[in-house]
Amino acid sequence: MKKLLLLIAMGTMGNLMAQEQKAAAPKLYRAVPEKINNLVHTKLNASFDYSKARLNGNVWITLKPHFYTTDSLQLDAKGMDIKQVAIVKAGKNTPLKYQYDGWVLRINLDKSYTRNESYTVYIDYTAKPNELEVKGSAAITDAKGLYFINPTGEDKSKPTQIWTQGETEATSVWVPTIDKTNQKTTQEFNLTVPAKYVTLSNGKLVKQTKNANGTRTDSWKMDLPHAPYLFFMGVGEYAVIKDSYKGKEVSYYVEKDYEKVARKIFGNTPEMMQYFSNKLGVDYPWIKYSQITGRDYVSGAMENTTATLHQESAQQDARELTDGNNWESTIAHELFHQWFGDYVTAESWSNLTVNESFADYSEYLWAEYKFGKDEAAFTNWSAMNGYLNSKADASKHLVRFYYDTQEDMFDVVSYSKGGRILNMLRNYVGDDAFFKSLNKYLTDNKFGNGSAHKLRLAFEAVTGKDLNWFFNQWYFNSGHPSLVISNSYDAATQKAMVVIKQTQTTGLFQLPVTVDLYYGAAKKRYQVWAKNAADTFYFAAATKPNLINVDAEKVLLAEKKETKTLEEYAHQFNYGGHYLDRREAIDMASKKISDPAAYAIVAAGLKDPYFRIRMKALGSFGNAKLENATLALIEKMAKEDASKLVRADAISILGMQKNAAYASQFEQYINDSSYSVAGAALLALNDLDGKKAYSLANQLAKSPAKGRLSAAISSVIIANGDETAYEYIMGNFNKMPLSQAKFSSLSSIVEFLSKVTDEVKFKAGVDAVVSFRNEIPAPARPQTDPVINNVFLKGLAAKKEAAGAQALADYVKEKMKN
C-alpha cells in the first residue's frame, strides 16, 4: 500500500507541530499470530444488495490443522449475520455448533482433525459493512473492508462502484477467514452483479454466466496461495484496456472518460514488470496483473494480488499528463509489492517494513532505470527528507513488536526510513550482492512469509558477511545519526583532515563513509568508518583540495551539519555530479544571494540539464534584483524550456517582476496545453491586472481544469470576487479527491469563507472543510488536525468575530471540537 501521508510544508506551522507531546510507549508485545489451523482454499459465492449496501455470501473454507490435533476453528468475521455453519462431507452439509460475538466466529468441528487431514467448512452469511460497529482504536473505525460507492445512483456526479480494502484486517468484514498475514490460501470468487458492470478480482477470469434476472456471474480463480488481506473485489462501469507481458494479461480499469489516456498513465507497466523481473531474478509470479481506480479511496493505492486498486487521483487527463505522470512512482510501488508483500508476505505487522520498504525503494529503482540517476537521487532525497522532518517518528524502531494498533505501522519509518536503509545496504554490499540477496530471500520464502531476520540471513548467505551490526542498529533500534562534519588542511604535513562527530542521543552508529578529495575535476575516493562520538581521519594531500566531499554518494540516512566556503560549494556544484551536490550548493548560495559568488551559483543552476535543479534555482533568487542576463534566460525558459514545470516556475518569477510588458505573454501562456503553465500565467497576470485575470478566470471556470490551473482559477476568483462564486469554489473543493493538493487549497478556501455572509452557505463550507479533515487517514491526523483546527478554522473564527458575525464564529468553534 502506498499510504496517503499529507505533508505540512508551511513554515508557520512548524512551531505548532513541535508542541506535540510524546505519547507513552505501548506496553503490549505483538507476537506473530499463532497458527492452529491453516487456510488451504477459499471458495466464495457473492451477490450484492445495493439498496442496503450488503453482501450476501456463501463461502466454503478448506483448512488443515497446523501441527497439533484440533477439534475447533476460530474465524474472523466482523459484523455479519451468520445464517448457517456446516461441515462439508461427500457433498453434504452437516450443521455445526458455533458461538459468534459479532467479531469472532468460534466453531466446534464434528471431530478432532490431525495435521494430515483437511476439512471444509461452509458458511451462509450476510456482510453489512456500513452497519459495522468497530471495536478498538480510532485508527480502525473506517476499516469497513467492503465499500459501496454511490450504490443507489443518487449522486449524478459520481459512478456506482464497489471495491474492497483488506489491509490490515478488514477482509473479514466481508468474508469469514483467518485474517492474518501469515496465512496463505488459494481462492475461487464467483461474483454476481448487474450485467452492465464489469468485475475484477484476484487471479484469472475463467467463466462468465448470464443469468435470467439481468445479472451476470463472473468466476475468478486464483491457483497460487496468498494472504487474505490481499483478497479483492471490484465492480463498476469501467473501460478495460488490455496490454500483455510474456503472454500474461496486463489490464487497466479506468472510468470511461479516461479510456483514451489509460495507456499514458499505466502503459509503462509491462516494461516495469520486465525490469523488476530481471533485477530480482524472479519473473513476475502471478497469472495476470490488473490495475483499477476507485472513487473515494483514501489510502493512495493497494497491492491486492494481481489486482491493484488505485485512488482516483491516478486518473489524469491529457493536459495533466503533459506535466508528467505524477502517479508513475505509485504504479511502480504497487507492482513491486507483487513480489515483496504478495509473493513473500511479512509474517506479522511488526515486520511490515519488509513489505513497504521494498515497495518504497522500488520507486528509486524505477526512477534510476527509466529517468536517470538525478531523478533517482531526487526520489531518495524526498523520502529521506520526509522521514527526517517527521520528528515524532524518530523514536520508533523499524521492526516494532510494540504498537497500539497495526494501523500505526503505516508511517514514514516503515516506508521512507526503510527504503533509505535498503539504499545504504545496497551501497555497502554492492549491486551484484544486493540483488542476488533479494533473489535468495524471495526464492527461499516464496508463497510464504518474510521478516527482517530472514532478510539478514539471505544477505549473510550471499555476501559471507556478518550483518548483525547493520540490522541491529537500523532494523531493531530507533533514530538516526546527527553528524557535525568539519575539515581542514595542514600544508606543513601535507594532510587533509576530516572530523565527523555524532551528536544524536540514541546511541552511536557504525557508518561506512565515502570521502572524495577534489583537485579540479579529478578526485580521489577514500572509504572510512565513523564509529565513535568523534572520529578524525587524515588523508595525504600534496596540495589543499578544492573540495572535500563527505558522504560523496549521499546515501547516509542522517542529519548533517557541514561548514564549507562559497568557493567550495561552487566547486561542488561544478564537479560533484550528484543531484544533492548541486542542490546543496544552490541551497547555501540562496542564503547569501547578495554575494556575487552565491548569485553565480544559483544562476548556473538555471542551465543545469536536470529540470528539478533548474526549478530549484528559479526558486532560490528570493528578492534579489535579477541581472539582465539572468532575466533574459528566465524569459527564454518561460517560453521554451523542455519541462512544462520549469516553464511554469519561470513564468512565476517573471510575474514577481511586476512588469506590465509581460502581460501579453502571460495571456498567451494561459492557453498552454499544460495546466501548470496556464495556472502560473493566470496568477502572474493577476498581479499585473486583477480585473483582466478575474474575467479570464471566470471564462476558464466553464471548462475542465485541474492541478495548478484549477487552484489558480479559484485563487483569482477569491481575490477579486465575492461570495457569488460560492458554487464554483466549494464545488471544486468538494470534487477534489483526498490529496496533498486539497490540503494545500485550504488556505484559499478559508480565505474565501471569510467573505461568505450567507449563513447556510457558510456552514456548508465549514462542514466541507471539517469533512475533509475527518477523511484524512488516521496516521496523518496527529499532524493535520492541529493545523486545520488551530490555524485554518481558528483563524476563520477570529475573522468572523472581527466582522461582528459571532454566530458564524461560534459555529466554527463548535466544529473544531468534532
ChimeraX attribute file (.defattr): number of C-alpha atoms within 10 A of each C-alpha:
attribute: neighborCount
match mode: 1-to-1
recipient: residues
	/A:1	24
	/A:2	21
	/A:3	19
	/A:4	20
	/A:5	22
	/A:6	20
	/A:7	16
	/A:8	17
	/A:9	9
	/A:10	9
	/A:11	8
	/A:12	11
	/A:13	15
	/A:14	12
	/A:15	9
	/A:16	14
	/A:17	18
	/A:18	11
	/A:19	9
	/A:20	13
	/A:21	8
	/A:22	9
	/A:23	7
	/A:24	6
	/A:25	11
	/A:26	11
	/A:27	10
	/A:28	10
	/A:29	12
	/A:30	16
	/A:31	12
	/A:32	16
	/A:33	14
	/A:34	9
	/A:35	15
	/A:36	16
	/A:37	24
	/A:38	20
	/A:39	25
	/A:40	19
	/A:41	19
	/A:42	22
	/A:43	18
	/A:44	21
	/A:45	19
	/A:46	21
	/A:47	19
	/A:48	19
	/A:49	14
	/A:50	18
	/A:51	10
	/A:52	14
	/A:53	20
	/A:54	21
	/A:55	21
	/A:56	18
	/A:57	21
	/A:58	21
	/A:59	22
	/A:60	22
	/A:61	22
	/A:62	22
	/A:63	20
	/A:64	20
	/A:65	23
	/A:66	16
	/A:67	13
	/A:68	11
	/A:69	16
	/A:70	18
	/A:71	13
	/A:72	17
	/A:73	18
	/A:74	18
	/A:75	18
	/A:76	22
	/A:77	27
	/A:78	29
	/A:79	24
	/A:80	27
	/A:81	15
	/A:82	18
	/A:83	10
	/A:84	16
	/A:85	22
	/A:86	22
	/A:87	21
	/A:88	17
	/A:89	11
	/A:90	5
	/A:91	7
	/A:92	9
	/A:93	16
	/A:94	14
	/A:95	16
	/A:96	15
	/A:97	12
	/A:98	17
	/A:99	11
	/A:100	18
	/A:101	11
	/A:102	16
	/A:103	18
	/A:104	19
	/A:105	21
	/A:106	17
	/A:107	19
	/A:108	19
	/A:109	19
	/A:110	14
	/A:111	9
	/A:112	12
	/A:113	18
	/A:114	15
	/A:115	16
	/A:116	10
	/A:117	11
	/A:118	15
	/A:119	15
	/A:120	18
	/A:121	22
	/A:122	21
	/A:123	21
	/A:124	17
	/A:125	22
	/A:126	23
	/A:127	25
	/A:128	21
	/A:129	25
	/A:130	16
	/A:131	13
	/A:132	18
	/A:133	14
	/A:134	17
	/A:135	10
	/A:136	10
	/A:137	12
	/A:138	12
	/A:139	16
	/A:140	18
	/A:141	13
	/A:142	16
	/A:143	21
	/A:144	25
	/A:145	23
	/A:146	27
	/A:147	24
	/A:148	23
	/A:149	21
	/A:150	19
	/A:151	18
	/A:152	13
	/A:153	14
	/A:154	10
	/A:155	11
	/A:156	8
	/A:157	9
	/A:158	14
	/A:159	19
	/A:160	20
	/A:161	24
	/A:162	21
	/A:163	23
	/A:164	28
	/A:165	27
	/A:166	23
	/A:167	22
	/A:168	19
	/A:169	23
	/A:170	24
	/A:171	28
	/A:172	26
	/A:173	27
	/A:174	27
	/A:175	30
	/A:176	29
	/A:177	23
	/A:178	25
	/A:179	25
	/A:180	23
	/A:181	26
	/A:182	24
	/A:183	24
	/A:184	25
	/A:185	22
	/A:186	20
	/A:187	24
	/A:188	23
	/A:189	24
	/A:190	23
	/A:191	24
	/A:192	22
	/A:193	23
	/A:194	17
	/A:195	16
	/A:196	11
	/A:197	16
	/A:198	18
	/A:199	24
	/A:200	24
	/A:201	28
	/A:202	29
	/A:203	26
	/A:204	19
	/A:205	18
	/A:206	11
	/A:207	11
	/A:208	14
	/A:209	13
	/A:210	14
	/A:211	13
	/A:212	7
	/A:213	8
	/A:214	10
	/A:215	17
	/A:216	21
	/A:217	21
	/A:218	23
	/A:219	22
	/A:220	24
	/A:221	20
	/A:222	24
	/A:223	16
	/A:224	16
	/A:225	20
	/A:226	28
	/A:227	28
	/A:228	31
	/A:229	27
	/A:230	25
	/A:231	25
	/A:232	26
	/A:233	21
	/A:234	24
	/A:235	22
	/A:236	22
	/A:237	16
	/A:238	22
	/A:239	18
	/A:240	18
	/A:241	17
	/A:242	14
	/A:243	18
	/A:244	13
	/A:245	16
	/A:246	11
	/A:247	9
	/A:248	14
	/A:249	15
	/A:250	23
	/A:251	23
	/A:252	25
	/A:253	28
	/A:254	25
	/A:255	20
	/A:256	12
	/A:257	12
	/A:258	18
	/A:259	18
	/A:260	14
	/A:261	16
	/A:262	25
	/A:263	16
	/A:264	16
	/A:265	23
	/A:266	23
	/A:267	18
	/A:268	14
	/A:269	24
	/A:270	19
	/A:271	12
	/A:272	19
	/A:273	20
	/A:274	14
	/A:275	18
	/A:276	21
	/A:277	16
	/A:278	13
	/A:279	17
	/A:280	20
	/A:281	16
	/A:282	15
	/A:283	15
	/A:284	23
	/A:285	16
	/A:286	19
	/A:287	18
	/A:288	20
	/A:289	28
	/A:290	25
	/A:291	25
	/A:292	24
	/A:293	23
	/A:294	27
	/A:295	21
	/A:296	19
	/A:297	21
	/A:298	19
	/A:299	19
	/A:300	20
	/A:301	27
	/A:302	27
	/A:303	29
	/A:304	32
	/A:305	31
	/A:306	26
	/A:307	29
	/A:308	26
	/A:309	27
	/A:310	28
	/A:311	22
	/A:312	21
	/A:313	20
	/A:314	22
	/A:315	23
	/A:316	21
	/A:317	19
	/A:318	19
	/A:319	17
	/A:320	20
	/A:321	18
	/A:322	16
	/A:323	18
	/A:324	17
	/A:325	16
	/A:326	14
	/A:327	19
	/A:328	18
	/A:329	20
	/A:330	22
	/A:331	24
	/A:332	25
	/A:333	27
	/A:334	29
	/A:335	29
	/A:336	27
	/A:337	28
	/A:338	25
	/A:339	26
	/A:340	26
	/A:341	31
	/A:342	29
	/A:343	25
	/A:344	26
	/A:345	30
	/A:346	25
	/A:347	23
	/A:348	19
	/A:349	29
	/A:350	24
	/A:351	23
	/A:352	26
	/A:353	30
	/A:354	29
	/A:355	27
	/A:356	30
	/A:357	25
	/A:358	26
	/A:359	31
	/A:360	31
	/A:361	27
	/A:362	23
	/A:363	22
	/A:364	27
	/A:365	25
	/A:366	21
	/A:367	22
	/A:368	17
	/A:369	13
	/A:370	15
	/A:371	11
	/A:372	14
	/A:373	16
	/A:374	20
	/A:375	20
	/A:376	21
	/A:377	20
	/A:378	20
	/A:379	20
	/A:380	25
	/A:381	19
	/A:382	13
	/A:383	21
	/A:384	24
	/A:385	16
	/A:386	17
	/A:387	23
	/A:388	21
	/A:389	14
	/A:390	16
	/A:391	13
	/A:392	17
	/A:393	18
	/A:394	18
	/A:395	15
	/A:396	19
	/A:397	19
	/A:398	30
	/A:399	24
	/A:400	20
	/A:401	18
	/A:402	18
	/A:403	18
	/A:404	16
	/A:405	15
	/A:406	19
	/A:407	19
	/A:408	14
	/A:409	23
	/A:410	22
	/A:411	21
	/A:412	25
	/A:413	27
	/A:414	29
	/A:415	27
	/A:416	27
	/A:417	30
	/A:418	29
	/A:419	27
	/A:420	25
	/A:421	22
	/A:422	19
	/A:423	20
	/A:424	20
	/A:425	19
	/A:426	17
	/A:427	15
	/A:428	15
	/A:429	16
	/A:430	12
	/A:431	13
	/A:432	12
	/A:433	17
	/A:434	22
	/A:435	19
	/A:436	18
	/A:437	24
	/A:438	20
	/A:439	18
	/A:440	21
	/A:441	23
	/A:442	24
	/A:443	17
	/A:444	15
	/A:445	16
	/A:446	18
	/A:447	22
	/A:448	22
	/A:449	24
	/A:450	26
	/A:451	22
	/A:452	20
	/A:453	12
	/A:454	16
	/A:455	18
	/A:456	17
	/A:457	19
	/A:458	22
	/A:459	24
	/A:460	16
	/A:461	13
	/A:462	18
	/A:463	17
	/A:464	10
	/A:465	11
	/A:466	13
	/A:467	14
	/A:468	14
	/A:469	11
	/A:470	17
	/A:471	19
	/A:472	11
	/A:473	18
	/A:474	21
	/A:475	22
	/A:476	15
	/A:477	17
	/A:478	19
	/A:479	24
	/A:480	23
	/A:481	21
	/A:482	20
	/A:483	19
	/A:484	16
	/A:485	18
	/A:486	17
	/A:487	19
	/A:488	14
	/A:489	18
	/A:490	13
	/A:491	12
	/A:492	7
	/A:493	10
	/A:494	15
	/A:495	18
	/A:496	21
	/A:497	17
	/A:498	19
	/A:499	17
	/A:500	25
	/A:501	21
	/A:502	23
	/A:503	15
	/A:504	16
	/A:505	10
	/A:506	14
	/A:507	15
	/A:508	17
	/A:509	21
	/A:510	13
	/A:511	17
	/A:512	16
	/A:513	20
	/A:514	18
	/A:515	21
	/A:516	21
	/A:517	21
	/A:518	21
	/A:519	17
	/A:520	12
	/A:521	11
	/A:522	9
	/A:523	18
	/A:524	10
	/A:525	13
	/A:526	13
	/A:527	11
	/A:528	13
	/A:529	14
	/A:530	19
	/A:531	15
	/A:532	15
	/A:533	14
	/A:534	14
	/A:535	15
	/A:536	14
	/A:537	15
	/A:538	14
	/A:539	14
	/A:540	12
	/A:541	17
	/A:542	13
	/A:543	13
	/A:544	18
	/A:545	18
	/A:546	18
	/A:547	23
	/A:548	26
	/A:549	23
	/A:550	22
	/A:551	15
	/A:552	20
	/A:553	20
	/A:554	19
	/A:555	22
	/A:556	21
	/A:557	23
	/A:558	17
	/A:559	17
	/A:560	15
	/A:561	12
	/A:562	11
	/A:563	11
	/A:564	16
	/A:565	10
	/A:566	17
	/A:567	15
	/A:568	18
	/A:569	27
	/A:570	25
	/A:571	22
	/A:572	25
	/A:573	23
	/A:574	17
	/A:575	18
	/A:576	22
	/A:577	13
	/A:578	17
	/A:579	21
	/A:580	21
	/A:581	21
	/A:582	26
	/A:583	21
	/A:584	14
	/A:585	25
	/A:586	30
	/A:587	19
	/A:588	19
	/A:589	25
	/A:590	22
	/A:591	14
	/A:592	15
	/A:593	22
	/A:594	14
	/A:595	12
	/A:596	11
	/A:597	16
	/A:598	24
	/A:599	22
	/A:600	15
	/A:601	26
	/A:602	31
	/A:603	24
	/A:604	19
	/A:605	26
	/A:606	23
	/A:607	14
	/A:608	14
	/A:609	10
	/A:610	15
	/A:611	21
	/A:612	20
	/A:613	24
	/A:614	27
	/A:615	20
	/A:616	20
	/A:617	25
	/A:618	21
	/A:619	16
	/A:620	21
	/A:621	22
	/A:622	12
	/A:623	10
	/A:624	11
	/A:625	12
	/A:626	15
	/A:627	11
	/A:628	9
	/A:629	10
	/A:630	16
	/A:631	17
	/A:632	12
	/A:633	16
	/A:634	24
	/A:635	19
	/A:636	14
	/A:637	22
	/A:638	27
	/A:639	18
	/A:640	12
	/A:641	17
	/A:642	11
	/A:643	18
	/A:644	24
	/A:645	23
	/A:646	27
	/A:647	29
	/A:648	27
	/A:649	24
	/A:650	29
	/A:651	31
	/A:652	23
	/A:653	21
	/A:654	20
	/A:655	23
	/A:656	13
	/A:657	16
	/A:658	15
	/A:659	12
	/A:660	13
	/A:661	9
	/A:662	17
	/A:663	21
	/A:664	10
	/A:665	16
	/A:666	27
	/A:667	18
	/A:668	12
	/A:669	22
	/A:670	25
	/A:671	15
	/A:672	15
	/A:673	16
	/A:674	26
	/A:675	28
	/A:676	28
	/A:677	28
	/A:678	28
	/A:679	29
	/A:680	29
	/A:681	32
	/A:682	34
	/A:683	27
	/A:684	27
	/A:685	30
	/A:686	24
	/A:687	18
	/A:688	20
	/A:689	15
	/A:690	18
	/A:691	15
	/A:692	14
	/A:693	25
	/A:694	24
	/A:695	13
	/A:696	19
	/A:697	24
	/A:698	17
	/A:699	11
	/A:700	16
	/A:701	17
	/A:702	9
	/A:703	8
	/A:704	10
	/A:705	20
	/A:706	20
	/A:707	17
	/A:708	21
	/A:709	26
	/A:710	21
	/A:711	24
	/A:712	24
	/A:713	27
	/A:714	26
	/A:715	24
	/A:716	24
	/A:717	25
	/A:718	21
	/A:719	15
	/A:720	13
	/A:721	17
	/A:722	14
	/A:723	19
	/A:724	10
	/A:725	16
	/A:726	20
	/A:727	11
	/A:728	17
	/A:729	24
	/A:730	20
	/A:731	13
	/A:732	17
	/A:733	23
	/A:734	16
	/A:735	11
	/A:736	19
	/A:737	17
	/A:738	24
	/A:739	19
	/A:740	13
	/A:741	15
	/A:742	21
	/A:743	20
	/A:744	16
	/A:745	15
	/A:746	17
	/A:747	15
	/A:748	18
	/A:749	21
	/A:750	19
	/A:751	17
	/A:752	25
	/A:753	25
	/A:754	19
	/A:755	18
	/A:756	20
	/A:757	16
	/A:758	11
	/A:759	13
	/A:760	10
	/A:761	16
	/A:762	21
	/A:763	18
	/A:764	13
	/A:765	23
	/A:766	21
	/A:767	15
	/A:768	16
	/A:769	24
	/A:770	19
	/A:771	12
	/A:772	20
	/A:773	18
	/A:774	14
	/A:775	13
	/A:776	20
	/A:777	21
	/A:778	20
	/A:779	19
	/A:780	17
	/A:781	18
	/A:782	13
	/A:783	21
	/A:784	22
	/A:785	16
	/A:786	18
	/A:787	21
	/A:788	21
	/A:789	20
	/A:790	15
	/A:791	15
	/A:792	18
	/A:793	24
	/A:794	16
	/A:795	18
	/A:796	24
	/A:797	23
	/A:798	18
	/A:799	19
	/A:800	21
	/A:801	15
	/A:802	11
	/A:803	13
	/A:804	11
	/A:805	15
	/A:806	15
	/A:807	13
	/A:808	23
	/A:809	21
	/A:810	15
	/A:811	16
	/A:812	24
	/A:813	17
	/A:814	10
	/A:815	15
	/A:816	18
	/A:817	7
	/A:818	7
